[in-house]
Amino acid sequence: MALTSSFENGAPGWRPVNLANSVTMNVMQNGPGGNAQSGTRYLRARTSQAGGSVAIDTTYSGLAPVNLAVFAWVRAPGPAVNGTLTIWQLSPGGINNHPDTPFQAAGNWVLLSNILTIVNPSTGPITVRVEFYINTLNANLDIDSVVAFAPQ
């Protein structure tokens, strides 16, 4: 399983999830507002309610990995943003399996990591959600180079 979101070709699959009506997200291009951590584009999200989120779901259909690692770069170009990177095992049977990595993003890109240990592994399919919760109101959170993979 591998997920790579550099946002160079937009944000296919990414969407507001929690408190979706309060969340906006846009793919930004390098310029006066800032530069991507890698490449020329990145995702910018903000919320008007604490706990608004953006996420992507991905499915693994082979032999289930034991662990799934997620890495992502974040920053806040204005005021610092508090949030949480959560990985959800949506299926099979793992909805309560969701490790959290709290973070505070400020002006420089910071690398986040999180590891999900799969419960009830099977031959697949396994659906996983990578979700960024934003707890700071009306402040921009920039996200780039999101990678999820199963170490062998």
N, C-alpha and C positions, 0 to 999 in steps of 0.2 A: 504494500500500500504506500502510495506517495501522493502528497498534496503539495503543490507549489503555487503560491499566489504572489507574483511580483507586480501585478496590476498593469503590466506593460500593454496588455490587450484588454483593458477594462477590468471589470469585477464580476465575471460570470459566476453565478452560484452564490455570491455574497448578497445578504439582504438584512434589513433590520428585523429583529426577532422579538426580544423582550421589550414591552412598551413601544412597539414598532411605530405607532403614530407620533411618538415624541422624538424619533431618531431620524436624522438626515445623514446621508453618506454620498460622497462624490469621489471619483477618481481625479486626482490632481496631477498636473504636469509641472516639472521643474520650472521655477521662475522666482519672482520677487517674494512669494509666500513661503518659499523653502525648496529644498531639493530632496529627491528620493534617497533612501539609504542605498539602493542599488537600482541602476537603470535610470529612467526619466519619469516614472509615474509611481504614485502611492495612493492609498485609500485614506480619505479624511472623513471622520465620523464625529457627530456631536449629538447630545440629547438635551431635552428640556425637562426630563424627569430622571432622577437618580435611578440607576439600574437599567437604563435603556441599553440595548446591545445590538451588535452586528455579528453575523455568523455565517458559516458555510458548513454544509453537510457533505460527507464523503462516505463511500461504501467500499468495503474490502470484501472480495468474494473468494479468496483463496483460503488456505489453511490459516486459521486465526493466529495473529501474532500474540505473544505474551505481553509485550509492552509496545506502546505507541508514543513516540517522542514528538513534541511540537515545539518549534522555535519561531519567534517572530520579533521584528524590530518595531518599537513604538517611540513616539515623542509627542510633545505638546508644543506647538509653535508659539502659543501665548501663555496664559496662566497654566500652572501645573495641573495635570489631570490624574485623579485617582481612579483605578479600575481593577478589574480582575480578568485574567485569562483562564477560561474554564474549558476543559475537554469533557464532553458528554459521550458515554457509551449508550446510544439510543436503542440498539438492538444487537444481539438478542439479550433480553432480560437484564440489562445493566443500567436502567434509567437512574438508579441511585448511585451509580458509579461516575463521579464527576470531580476529579481533583481540580483545585483552584490555585492560581498563582496571583496573589494581590500585587499591584504595582503602582508606582507613582511615576508618571512620565513628565519630563520637563523639556528644555530646549534642545538637548542633544539626543540622538538616537540611542536607545538602550535595548539590549537583547534580552528577551524573555524566554523562559523554557518551562515546560511542564511535561509530565509523563503520566500516561494512563495505563494502568495494568488491567488488561481485559479480563472480565469475569465471564463465566459460562462460555469459554471459547468453543467454537464449532468449526465446521468447514466453511462457514459463511452463509449468507452474507452478514457482515457486521457493519452497522451504520454508526458513524462517529460525527459529532458536531464540535467544531472549534469556534468558540464564542468569546467576544470581548465585551464585557460589561463596563459601562462608563458611569461613574458615580459623581463626577463633577459636572455641574449644570452649565450649559451654553459655552463650553470651551471645546476647542478642536483637539481631537486625538488623531494623530497620523499613524498609520499601520503600513508596514512594508515587509516584503520577503517572508511570508508565512510559509513554513515548511512542516509537514507532518510525515513521519515515516516510521516503519517498524524495523528497529535495529536487528540484525541477524546474529 
